[in-house]
Amino acid sequence: MRRGESGLSLVVGVDKPTGMTSHDVVSRVRRVFGEKRVGHAGTLDPLASGVLAVCVGPATRLDALLTGHDKSYEVRVAFGAATDTDDAEGQVIRTAPVPDELADPFAAASFVASLVGRHRQLPPVYSAIKVGGRKACDEARKGRIIELEPRDIEIYDARLIGVNGVDGSEPLSWDVALRVSKGTYVRSIARDMGNALDCPAHVAALRRTEAGALTLEDCVSLEVLEEVGLRAALDPVRLLGLRFAYAEGPLARAVANGNVLEAGSLCLCERRTCGAGAEFCACTAGVRESCQPPRDGELVSIVADNRLAAVYEYESARERFRPRCVFSTGVIRGSDI
């Protein structure tokens, strides 16, 4: 085993505190498990807190598969000032009086509800998007602004939690709950809300409450993670949200070797709605055989010896599954199965 390798392969959920970068969290997790191969799935800004999936050991190969999910947030949108980063960490670039009608909770709730739907969203200037190999945020810090293209996003749900500062004791702000598609920038939502309401706005506080199947209830603080270690491991099969198949004997060996698998060699399964606790083996009430055939390009999880052994992709033209990601050390399924 090479220096800095622990032999562990797992996924944990961290409740990231404000004031830390996602890389700071990675550094702490490296120390917890004595493993240099650690990566996070879905960056959170230092201002933000909440759900962050962290992969340890060979499980870091799952990073890309854990980022493309819908997400939920609770955000505080402050009115009266716009910043260059669209959040409270940036420099104020514009101010304006806050219209009295923004303090009306009924009008606020109606406006927030109107956000639901598809949008063309321009990402913030300070974002990690790369153009020509250069990160927009890095260039912005050097005073060079990269032209970013609008992207298609969708707001599935938007709900007003409350209006703050009505009595003038603090700047007026709205607390809003959002569920959005992958690639959505909440900072851009706040900026665009201000533009639509003719009052500059920015994100004052942000908490991610869900990322795909990962919720705050699954996550632990860094302090708790240091205490419980491996007991914080989560089931990657559940987090991936893919259909899955169980492999034993020769089939398990074929998967371990990264062999191509004929379509008929896998019996695809899916979760019942009774919860994760019942999914221990294929014969439990928590799992049922799927009635639908595999779709072209569909990814499926392969479970062997109660670990995530691989992720395969289906090729309909050849009626076979080809390996997308094989783990020589299976990914621990954790205590939440």
Contacts in CASP RR format, 6 or more apart in sequence:
PFRMAT RR
TARGET T0000
AUTHOR 0000-0000-0000
METHOD contacts of the structure
MODEL  1
MRRGESGLSLVVGVDKPTGMTSHDVVSRVRRVFGEKRVGHAGTLDPLASG
VLAVCVGPATRLDALLTGHDKSYEVRVAFGAATDTDDAEGQVIRTAPVPD
ELADPFAAASFVASLVGRHRQLPPVYSAIKVGGRKACDEARKGRIIELEP
RDIEIYDARLIGVNGVDGSEPLSWDVALRVSKGTYVRSIARDMGNALDCP
AHVAALRRTEAGALTLEDCVSLEVLEEVGLRAALDPVRLLGLRFAYAEGP
LARAVANGNVLEAGSLCLCERRTCGAGAEFCACTAGVRESCQPPRDGELV
SIVADNRLAAVYEYESARERFRPRCVFSTGVIRGSDI
1 7 0 8 1.000
4 34 0 8 1.000
4 35 0 8 1.000
4 36 0 8 1.000
5 35 0 8 1.000
5 36 0 8 1.000
5 37 0 8 1.000
5 57 0 8 1.000
6 33 0 8 1.000
6 34 0 8 1.000
6 35 0 8 1.000
6 56 0 8 1.000
6 57 0 8 1.000
7 35 0 8 1.000
7 57 0 8 1.000
7 329 0 8 1.000
8 33 0 8 1.000
8 35 0 8 1.000
8 56 0 8 1.000
8 57 0 8 1.000
8 230 0 8 1.000
8 332 0 8 1.000
9 56 0 8 1.000
9 57 0 8 1.000
9 58 0 8 1.000
9 59 0 8 1.000
9 327 0 8 1.000
9 329 0 8 1.000
9 330 0 8 1.000
9 331 0 8 1.000
9 332 0 8 1.000
10 55 0 8 1.000
10 56 0 8 1.000
10 57 0 8 1.000
10 59 0 8 1.000
10 230 0 8 1.000
10 233 0 8 1.000
10 234 0 8 1.000
10 236 0 8 1.000
10 331 0 8 1.000
10 332 0 8 1.000
10 334 0 8 1.000
11 53 0 8 1.000
11 54 0 8 1.000
11 55 0 8 1.000
11 56 0 8 1.000
11 59 0 8 1.000
11 62 0 8 1.000
11 66 0 8 1.000
11 233 0 8 1.000
11 234 0 8 1.000
11 236 0 8 1.000
11 239 0 8 1.000
11 331 0 8 1.000
12 29 0 8 1.000
12 53 0 8 1.000
12 54 0 8 1.000
12 56 0 8 1.000
12 220 0 8 1.000
12 225 0 8 1.000
12 229 0 8 1.000
12 232 0 8 1.000
12 233 0 8 1.000
12 234 0 8 1.000
13 51 0 8 1.000
13 52 0 8 1.000
13 53 0 8 1.000
13 54 0 8 1.000
13 214 0 8 1.000
13 218 0 8 1.000
13 219 0 8 1.000
13 220 0 8 1.000
13 232 0 8 1.000
13 234 0 8 1.000
14 25 0 8 1.000
14 29 0 8 1.000
14 52 0 8 1.000
14 53 0 8 1.000
14 54 0 8 1.000
14 219 0 8 1.000
14 220 0 8 1.000
14 221 0 8 1.000
14 222 0 8 1.000
14 225 0 8 1.000
15 49 0 8 1.000
15 50 0 8 1.000
15 51 0 8 1.000
15 52 0 8 1.000
15 216 0 8 1.000
15 219 0 8 1.000
15 220 0 8 1.000
15 221 0 8 1.000
16 22 0 8 1.000
16 25 0 8 1.000
16 44 0 8 1.000
16 48 0 8 1.000
16 49 0 8 1.000
16 50 0 8 1.000
16 51 0 8 1.000
16 52 0 8 1.000
17 49 0 8 1.000
17 221 0 8 1.000
17 222 0 8 1.000
18 46 0 8 1.000
18 47 0 8 1.000
18 48 0 8 1.000
18 49 0 8 1.000
18 205 0 8 1.000
19 46 0 8 1.000
19 47 0 8 1.000
20 46 0 8 1.000
21 46 0 8 1.000
22 40 0 8 1.000
22 42 0 8 1.000
22 43 0 8 1.000
22 44 0 8 1.000
22 52 0 8 1.000
23 40 0 8 1.000
25 40 0 8 1.000
25 52 0 8 1.000
25 54 0 8 1.000
25 222 0 8 1.000
26 38 0 8 1.000
26 39 0 8 1.000
26 40 0 8 1.000
26 54 0 8 1.000
28 222 0 8 1.000
28 225 0 8 1.000
29 38 0 8 1.000
29 39 0 8 1.000
29 54 0 8 1.000
29 56 0 8 1.000
29 222 0 8 1.000
29 225 0 8 1.000
30 36 0 8 1.000
30 38 0 8 1.000
32 222 0 8 1.000
32 225 0 8 1.000
32 226 0 8 1.000
32 229 0 8 1.000
33 56 0 8 1.000
33 229 0 8 1.000
35 56 0 8 1.000
35 57 0 8 1.000
37 56 0 8 1.000
37 57 0 8 1.000
37 58 0 8 1.000
37 60 0 8 1.000
38 54 0 8 1.000
38 55 0 8 1.000
38 56 0 8 1.000
38 57 0 8 1.000
38 60 0 8 1.000
39 54 0 8 1.000
39 55 0 8 1.000
39 56 0 8 1.000
39 60 0 8 1.000
39 63 0 8 1.000
40 52 0 8 1.000
40 53 0 8 1.000
40 54 0 8 1.000
40 55 0 8 1.000
40 63 0 8 1.000
41 52 0 8 1.000
41 53 0 8 1.000
41 54 0 8 1.000
41 55 0 8 1.000
41 62 0 8 1.000
41 63 0 8 1.000
41 64 0 8 1.000
41 66 0 8 1.000
41 67 0 8 1.000
41 211 0 8 1.000
42 52 0 8 1.000
42 53 0 8 1.000
42 66 0 8 1.000
42 67 0 8 1.000
42 211 0 8 1.000
43 128 0 8 1.000
44 50 0 8 1.000
44 52 0 8 1.000
44 208 0 8 1.000
45 87 0 8 1.000
45 89 0 8 1.000
45 187 0 8 1.000
45 206 0 8 1.000
46 89 0 8 1.000
47 87 0 8 1.000
47 88 0 8 1.000
47 89 0 8 1.000
47 203 0 8 1.000
47 205 0 8 1.000
47 206 0 8 1.000
48 206 0 8 1.000
48 207 0 8 1.000
48 208 0 8 1.000
49 206 0 8 1.000
49 207 0 8 1.000
49 208 0 8 1.000
50 207 0 8 1.000
50 208 0 8 1.000
50 209 0 8 1.000
50 216 0 8 1.000
50 219 0 8 1.000
51 71 0 8 1.000
51 208 0 8 1.000
51 209 0 8 1.000
51 210 0 8 1.000
51 211 0 8 1.000
51 214 0 8 1.000
51 215 0 8 1.000
51 216 0 8 1.000
51 218 0 8 1.000
51 219 0 8 1.000
52 208 0 8 1.000
52 211 0 8 1.000
52 219 0 8 1.000
53 66 0 8 1.000
53 211 0 8 1.000
53 214 0 8 1.000
53 239 0 8 1.000
55 61 0 8 1.000
55 62 0 8 1.000
55 63 0 8 1.000
55 66 0 8 1.000
58 327 0 8 1.000
58 328 0 8 1.000
58 329 0 8 1.000
58 330 0 8 1.000
58 331 0 8 1.000
59 236 0 8 1.000
59 327 0 8 1.000
59 331 0 8 1.000
61 325 0 8 1.000
61 327 0 8 1.000
62 236 0 8 1.000
62 240 0 8 1.000
62 311 0 8 1.000
62 325 0 8 1.000
62 331 0 8 1.000
65 240 0 8 1.000
65 299 0 8 1.000
65 311 0 8 1.000
65 325 0 8 1.000
66 211 0 8 1.000
66 214 0 8 1.000
66 239 0 8 1.000
66 240 0 8 1.000
67 182 0 8 1.000
68 182 0 8 1.000
68 183 0 8 1.000
69 182 0 8 1.000
69 211 0 8 1.000
69 212 0 8 1.000
69 213 0 8 1.000
70 156 0 8 1.000
70 179 0 8 1.000
70 180 0 8 1.000
70 181 0 8 1.000
70 182 0 8 1.000
70 210 0 8 1.000
70 212 0 8 1.000
71 179 0 8 1.000
71 180 0 8 1.000
71 182 0 8 1.000
71 184 0 8 1.000
71 208 0 8 1.000
71 210 0 8 1.000
71 211 0 8 1.000
71 212 0 8 1.000
72 177 0 8 1.000
72 178 0 8 1.000
72 179 0 8 1.000
72 180 0 8 1.000
72 208 0 8 1.000
72 209 0 8 1.000
72 210 0 8 1.000
72 211 0 8 1.000
73 177 0 8 1.000
73 178 0 8 1.000
73 180 0 8 1.000
73 186 0 8 1.000
73 206 0 8 1.000
73 207 0 8 1.000
73 208 0 8 1.000
73 209 0 8 1.000
74 161 0 8 1.000
74 175 0 8 1.000
74 176 0 8 1.000
74 177 0 8 1.000
74 178 0 8 1.000
74 206 0 8 1.000
74 207 0 8 1.000
74 209 0 8 1.000
75 175 0 8 1.000
75 176 0 8 1.000
75 178 0 8 1.000
75 186 0 8 1.000
75 189 0 8 1.000
75 190 0 8 1.000
75 203 0 8 1.000
75 205 0 8 1.000
75 206 0 8 1.000
75 207 0 8 1.000
76 164 0 8 1.000
76 173 0 8 1.000
76 174 0 8 1.000
76 175 0 8 1.000
76 176 0 8 1.000
76 203 0 8 1.000
76 204 0 8 1.000
76 205 0 8 1.000
76 206 0 8 1.000
77 173 0 8 1.000
77 174 0 8 1.000
77 176 0 8 1.000
77 190 0 8 1.000
77 193 0 8 1.000
77 194 0 8 1.000
77 201 0 8 1.000
77 202 0 8 1.000
77 203 0 8 1.000
77 204 0 8 1.000
78 88 0 8 1.000
78 171 0 8 1.000
78 172 0 8 1.000
78 173 0 8 1.000
78 201 0 8 1.000
78 202 0 8 1.000
78 203 0 8 1.000
78 204 0 8 1.000
79 98 0 8 1.000
79 102 0 8 1.000
79 171 0 8 1.000
79 172 0 8 1.000
79 173 0 8 1.000
79 174 0 8 1.000
79 194 0 8 1.000
79 197 0 8 1.000
79 199 0 8 1.000
79 200 0 8 1.000
79 201 0 8 1.000
80 95 0 8 1.000
80 96 0 8 1.000
80 97 0 8 1.000
80 98 0 8 1.000
80 171 0 8 1.000
80 172 0 8 1.000
80 199 0 8 1.000
80 200 0 8 1.000
80 201 0 8 1.000
81 92 0 8 1.000
81 94 0 8 1.000
81 95 0 8 1.000
81 171 0 8 1.000
81 200 0 8 1.000
81 201 0 8 1.000
81 202 0 8 1.000
82 92 0 8 1.000
82 93 0 8 1.000
82 94 0 8 1.000
82 95 0 8 1.000
82 191 0 8 1.000
82 194 0 8 1.000
82 200 0 8 1.000
82 201 0 8 1.000
82 202 0 8 1.000
83 89 0 8 1.000
83 90 0 8 1.000
83 91 0 8 1.000
83 92 0 8 1.000
83 93 0 8 1.000
83 202 0 8 1.000
84 90 0 8 1.000
84 91 0 8 1.000
84 93 0 8 1.000
84 125 0 8 1.000
84 126 0 8 1.000
84 140 0 8 1.000
85 91 0 8 1.000
85 124 0 8 1.000
85 125 0 8 1.000
85 126 0 8 1.000
85 187 0 8 1.000
85 202 0 8 1.000
86 124 0 8 1.000
86 126 0 8 1.000
86 185 0 8 1.000
86 187 0 8 1.000
86 188 0 8 1.000
86 190 0 8 1.000
86 191 0 8 1.000
86 202 0 8 1.000
86 203 0 8 1.000
87 187 0 8 1.000
87 190 0 8 1.000
87 202 0 8 1.000
87 203 0 8 1.000
87 204 0 8 1.000
87 206 0 8 1.000
88 202 0 8 1.000
88 203 0 8 1.000
88 204 0 8 1.000
88 205 0 8 1.000
90 126 0 8 1.000
90 202 0 8 1.000
94 200 0 8 1.000
95 200 0 8 1.000
96 199 0 8 1.000
96 200 0 8 1.000
97 199 0 8 1.000
98 171 0 8 1.000
98 172 0 8 1.000
98 199 0 8 1.000
99 197 0 8 1.000
99 198 0 8 1.000
99 199 0 8 1.000
101 107 0 8 1.000
102 108 0 8 1.000
102 172 0 8 1.000
102 174 0 8 1.000
102 197 0 8 1.000
102 199 0 8 1.000
103 163 0 8 1.000
103 165 0 8 1.000
103 166 0 8 1.000
103 172 0 8 1.000
104 163 0 8 1.000
105 160 0 8 1.000
105 162 0 8 1.000
105 163 0 8 1.000
108 160 0 8 1.000
108 162 0 8 1.000
108 163 0 8 1.000
108 174 0 8 1.000
109 159 0 8 1.000
109 160 0 8 1.000
111 193 0 8 1.000
111 196 0 8 1.000
111 197 0 8 1.000
112 158 0 8 1.000
112 159 0 8 1.000
112 160 0 8 1.000
112 174 0 8 1.000
112 176 0 8 1.000
113 158 0 8 1.000
113 159 0 8 1.000
113 160 0 8 1.000
115 155 0 8 1.000
115 158 0 8 1.000
115 178 0 8 1.000
115 189 0 8 1.000
115 193 0 8 1.000
116 155 0 8 1.000
116 156 0 8 1.000
116 157 0 8 1.000
116 158 0 8 1.000
117 154 0 8 1.000
117 155 0 8 1.000
117 156 0 8 1.000
118 152 0 8 1.000
118 153 0 8 1.000
118 154 0 8 1.000
119 152 0 8 1.000
119 153 0 8 1.000
119 154 0 8 1.000
119 155 0 8 1.000
119 192 0 8 1.000
120 150 0 8 1.000
120 151 0 8 1.000
120 152 0 8 1.000
120 153 0 8 1.000
121 150 0 8 1.000
121 151 0 8 1.000
121 152 0 8 1.000
121 153 0 8 1.000
121 184 0 8 1.000
121 185 0 8 1.000
121 188 0 8 1.000
121 189 0 8 1.000
121 192 0 8 1.000
122 148 0 8 1.000
122 150 0 8 1.000
122 188 0 8 1.000
123 129 0 8 1.000
123 136 0 8 1.000
123 148 0 8 1.000
123 151 0 8 1.000
123 185 0 8 1.000
123 188 0 8 1.000
124 185 0 8 1.000
124 187 0 8 1.000
124 188 0 8 1.000
124 191 0 8 1.000
125 136 0 8 1.000
125 137 0 8 1.000
125 140 0 8 1.000
125 145 0 8 1.000
125 146 0 8 1.000
125 148 0 8 1.000
126 136 0 8 1.000
126 137 0 8 1.000
126 140 0 8 1.000
126 141 0 8 1.000
127 136 0 8 1.000
127 137 0 8 1.000
127 148 0 8 1.000
127 185 0 8 1.000
128 135 0 8 1.000
128 136 0 8 1.000
128 137 0 8 1.000
129 135 0 8 1.000
129 136 0 8 1.000
129 148 0 8 1.000
130 136 0 8 1.000
131 146 0 8 1.000
131 147 0 8 1.000
131 148 0 8 1.000
134 146 0 8 1.000
136 146 0 8 1.000
136 148 0 8 1.000
139 145 0 8 1.000
139 146 0 8 1.000
140 146 0 8 1.000
151 183 0 8 1.000
153 180 0 8 1.000
153 181 0 8 1.000
153 183 0 8 1.000
153 184 0 8 1.000
154 180 0 8 1.000
154 181 0 8 1.000
154 184 0 8 1.000
155 178 0 8 1.000
155 179 0 8 1.000
155 180 0 8 1.000
155 181 0 8 1.000
155 184 0 8 1.000
155 189 0 8 1.000
156 179 0 8 1.000
156 180 0 8 1.000
156 181 0 8 1.000
157 177 0 8 1.000
157 178 0 8 1.000
157 179 0 8 1.000
158 176 0 8 1.000
158 177 0 8 1.000
158 178 0 8 1.000
158 179 0 8 1.000
159 176 0 8 1.000
159 177 0 8 1.000
160 174 0 8 1.000
160 175 0 8 1.000
160 176 0 8 1.000
161 174 0 8 1.000
161 175 0 8 1.000
161 176 0 8 1.000
161 177 0 8 1.000
162 174 0 8 1.000
162 175 0 8 1.000
163 172 0 8 1.000
163 173 0 8 1.000
163 174 0 8 1.000
163 175 0 8 1.000
164 170 0 8 1.000
164 172 0 8 1.000
164 173 0 8 1.000
164 174 0 8 1.000
164 175 0 8 1.000
165 171 0 8 1.000
165 172 0 8 1.000
165 173 0 8 1.000
166 172 0 8 1.000
173 204 0 8 1.000
178 186 0 8 1.000
178 189 0 8 1.000
179 210 0 8 1.000
180 186 0 8 1.000
180 189 0 8 1.000
186 203 0 8 1.000
186 206 0 8 1.000
187 202 0 8 1.000
187 203 0 8 1.000
190 201 0 8 1.000
190 202 0 8 1.000
190 203 0 8 1.000
191 201 0 8 1.000
191 202 0 8 1.000
193 201 0 8 1.000
194 200 0 8 1.000
194 201 0 8 1.000
209 215 0 8 1.000
209 216 0 8 1.000
210 216 0 8 1.000
212 239 0 8 1.000
213 238 0 8 1.000
213 239 0 8 1.000
213 241 0 8 1.000
214 234 0 8 1.000
214 239 0 8 1.000
218 234 0 8 1.000
218 336 0 8 1.000
220 228 0 8 1.000
220 232 0 8 1.000
224 232 0 8 1.000
225 232 0 8 1.000
230 332 0 8 1.000
231 335 0 8 1.000
233 332 0 8 1.000
233 333 0 8 1.000
233 334 0 8 1.000
233 335 0 8 1.000
234 334 0 8 1.000
234 336 0 8 1.000
235 276 0 8 1.000
235 279 0 8 1.000
235 333 0 8 1.000
235 334 0 8 1.000
235 336 0 8 1.000
235 337 0 8 1.000
236 301 0 8 1.000
236 308 0 8 1.000
236 331 0 8 1.000
236 333 0 8 1.000
237 244 0 8 1.000
237 279 0 8 1.000
237 301 0 8 1.000
237 303 0 8 1.000
237 308 0 8 1.000
237 333 0 8 1.000
237 337 0 8 1.000
238 271 0 8 1.000
238 276 0 8 1.000
238 279 0 8 1.000
238 336 0 8 1.000
238 337 0 8 1.000
240 299 0 8 1.000
240 301 0 8 1.000
240 308 0 8 1.000
240 311 0 8 1.000
241 301 0 8 1.000
242 298 0 8 1.000
242 299 0 8 1.000
242 300 0 8 1.000
242 301 0 8 1.000
242 311 0 8 1.000
243 268 0 8 1.000
243 269 0 8 1.000
243 270 0 8 1.000
243 290 0 8 1.000
243 294 0 8 1.000
243 298 0 8 1.000
243 300 0 8 1.000
243 301 0 8 1.000
244 268 0 8 1.000
244 269 0 8 1.000
244 270 0 8 1.000
244 300 0 8 1.000
244 301 0 8 1.000
244 302 0 8 1.000
244 303 0 8 1.000
245 266 0 8 1.000
245 267 0 8 1.000
245 268 0 8 1.000
245 269 0 8 1.000
245 300 0 8 1.000
245 301 0 8 1.000
245 302 0 8 1.000
245 303 0 8 1.000
246 267 0 8 1.000
246 269 0 8 1.000
246 281 0 8 1.000
246 282 0 8 1.000
246 302 0 8 1.000
246 303 0 8 1.000
246 304 0 8 1.000
247 254 0 8 1.000
247 255 0 8 1.000
247 266 0 8 1.000
247 302 0 8 1.000
247 303 0 8 1.000
247 304 0 8 1.000
247 309 0 8 1.000
248 304 0 8 1.000
251 261 0 8 1.000
251 265 0 8 1.000
252 304 0 8 1.000
252 305 0 8 1.000
252 309 0 8 1.000
254 261 0 8 1.000
255 261 0 8 1.000
255 302 0 8 1.000
255 304 0 8 1.000
255 309 0 8 1.000
255 310 0 8 1.000
255 312 0 8 1.000
255 323 0 8 1.000
255 326 0 8 1.000
256 304 0 8 1.000
256 309 0 8 1.000
256 310 0 8 1.000
256 326 0 8 1.000
256 328 0 8 1.000
258 310 0 8 1.000
258 323 0 8 1.000
258 326 0 8 1.000
259 323 0 8 1.000
260 320 0 8 1.000
260 321 0 8 1.000
260 322 0 8 1.000
260 323 0 8 1.000
261 312 0 8 1.000
261 320 0 8 1.000
261 321 0 8 1.000
261 322 0 8 1.000
262 319 0 8 1.000
262 320 0 8 1.000
262 321 0 8 1.000
263 294 0 8 1.000
263 314 0 8 1.000
263 319 0 8 1.000
263 320 0 8 1.000
263 321 0 8 1.000
265 321 0 8 1.000
266 294 0 8 1.000
266 300 0 8 1.000
266 302 0 8 1.000
266 312 0 8 1.000
266 321 0 8 1.000
267 282 0 8 1.000
267 289 0 8 1.000
268 289 0 8 1.000
268 290 0 8 1.000
268 292 0 8 1.000
268 294 0 8 1.000
268 300 0 8 1.000
269 282 0 8 1.000
269 287 0 8 1.000
269 288 0 8 1.000
269 289 0 8 1.000
269 290 0 8 1.000
270 287 0 8 1.000
270 288 0 8 1.000
270 290 0 8 1.000
271 279 0 8 1.000
271 286 0 8 1.000
271 287 0 8 1.000
272 278 0 8 1.000
272 285 0 8 1.000
272 286 0 8 1.000
272 287 0 8 1.000
272 288 0 8 1.000
274 285 0 8 1.000
274 286 0 8 1.000
275 286 0 8 1.000
276 336 0 8 1.000
276 337 0 8 1.000
277 286 0 8 1.000
277 336 0 8 1.000
277 337 0 8 1.000
278 284 0 8 1.000
278 285 0 8 1.000
278 286 0 8 1.000
278 287 0 8 1.000
279 286 0 8 1.000
279 287 0 8 1.000
279 337 0 8 1.000
280 306 0 8 1.000
280 337 0 8 1.000
281 287 0 8 1.000
281 306 0 8 1.000
294 300 0 8 1.000
294 314 0 8 1.000
294 316 0 8 1.000
294 321 0 8 1.000
295 314 0 8 1.000
295 316 0 8 1.000
296 314 0 8 1.000
296 315 0 8 1.000
296 316 0 8 1.000
296 317 0 8 1.000
297 313 0 8 1.000
297 314 0 8 1.000
297 315 0 8 1.000
297 316 0 8 1.000
298 313 0 8 1.000
298 314 0 8 1.000
299 311 0 8 1.000
299 312 0 8 1.000
299 313 0 8 1.000
299 314 0 8 1.000
299 324 0 8 1.000
300 311 0 8 1.000
300 312 0 8 1.000
300 313 0 8 1.000
300 314 0 8 1.000
300 321 0 8 1.000
301 308 0 8 1.000
301 310 0 8 1.000
301 311 0 8 1.000
302 308 0 8 1.000
302 309 0 8 1.000
302 310 0 8 1.000
302 311 0 8 1.000
302 312 0 8 1.000
303 309 0 8 1.000
303 333 0 8 1.000
304 330 0 8 1.000
305 330 0 8 1.000
306 333 0 8 1.000
306 337 0 8 1.000
307 327 0 8 1.000
307 330 0 8 1.000
307 331 0 8 1.000
307 332 0 8 1.000
307 333 0 8 1.000
308 327 0 8 1.000
308 330 0 8 1.000
308 331 0 8 1.000
308 333 0 8 1.000
309 326 0 8 1.000
309 327 0 8 1.000
309 330 0 8 1.000
310 323 0 8 1.000
310 324 0 8 1.000
310 325 0 8 1.000
310 326 0 8 1.000
310 327 0 8 1.000
311 323 0 8 1.000
311 324 0 8 1.000
311 325 0 8 1.000
312 321 0 8 1.000
312 322 0 8 1.000
312 323 0 8 1.000
312 324 0 8 1.000
313 321 0 8 1.000
313 322 0 8 1.000
313 323 0 8 1.000
313 324 0 8 1.000
314 320 0 8 1.000
314 321 0 8 1.000
315 321 0 8 1.000
315 322 0 8 1.000
END
